[in-house]
Amino acid sequence: MRPLVIGVGNPLAGDDAIGYCVGVILEKCTRSRDFDVMVLQALEPGVAAYLENRSLVVFVDAADPDALPEGAKIAVVEVDPKRLSVEELAEVLMNISSHESNPVNIALIARASGVFNGRVVIVAPRASRLVLGEGLSRDACGLLLDTARRVLEVLGSRASIDEACARREAGACGCK
């Protein structure tokens, strides 16, 4: 089964939308796409079902700037849910709230349910402004294409991005 990219973010919450917008760019502007794309405004536990039989899933989700090293613009982190024992996994799952879903929780749920045994990578561009009702900041707009390219690198994809299309889609996300 092809790798899956899940772009996540709320388009009505400032830079939280960056994962959503990168997902749209990858979905609409990638030539010779050799991976699947989902674009979601929020994660919920049911998303774990989409990881079934995937060897690689890449989540694109905004990063809290306080969680990134000084000067870092895009973090790439691999999560390995296979490293937890059954007991550790059960303990983590007992404490997951459906209101606090994140890429790690989704990967753990998929692993625990037995439908997923692949790799999970989170590509997390810096979110500098999370304001309800605001669009992407200038900084976030500047990261859209770089983040999309970083996802292609993580995938090892031979696909390319149509930059004119990417600029149009960035404009639809509120970038100038």
Rosetta blueprint (number, residue, H / E / L):
1 M L
2 R L
3 P L
4 L E
5 V E
6 I E
7 G E
8 V E
9 G L
10 N L
11 P L
12 L L
13 A L
14 G H
15 D H
16 D H
17 A H
18 I H
19 G H
20 Y H
21 C H
22 V H
23 G H
24 V H
25 I H
26 L H
27 E H
28 K H
29 C H
30 T E
31 R E
32 S L
33 R L
34 D L
35 F L
36 D E
37 V E
38 M E
39 V E
40 L E
41 Q L
42 A L
43 L L
44 E L
45 P H
46 G H
47 V H
48 A H
49 A H
50 Y H
51 L H
52 E L
53 N L
54 R L
55 S L
56 L E
57 V E
58 V E
59 F E
60 V E
61 D L
62 A L
63 A E
64 D L
65 P H
66 D H
67 A H
68 L L
69 P L
70 E L
71 G L
72 A L
73 K L
74 I E
75 A E
76 V E
77 V E
78 E E
79 V E
80 D L
81 P H
82 K H
83 R H
84 L L
85 S L
86 V H
87 E H
88 E H
89 L H
90 A H
91 E H
92 V H
93 L H
94 M H
95 N L
96 I L
97 S L
98 S H
99 H H
100 E H
101 S L
102 N L
103 P H
104 V H
105 N H
106 I H
107 A H
108 L H
109 I H
110 A H
111 R H
112 A H
113 S L
114 G L
115 V L
116 F L
117 N L
118 G L
119 R E
120 V E
121 V E
122 I E
123 V E
124 A E
125 P E
126 R E
127 A L
128 S L
129 R L
130 L L
131 V L
132 L L
133 G L
134 E L
135 G L
136 L L
137 S L
138 R H
139 D H
140 A H
141 C H
142 G H
143 L H
144 L H
145 L H
146 D H
147 T H
148 A H
149 R H
150 R H
151 V H
152 L H
153 E H
154 V H
155 L H
156 G L
157 S L
158 R L
159 A L
160 S E
161 I E
162 D L
163 E H
164 A H
165 C H
166 A H
167 R H
168 R H
169 E H
170 A H
171 G H
172 A H
173 C L
174 G L
175 C L
176 K L
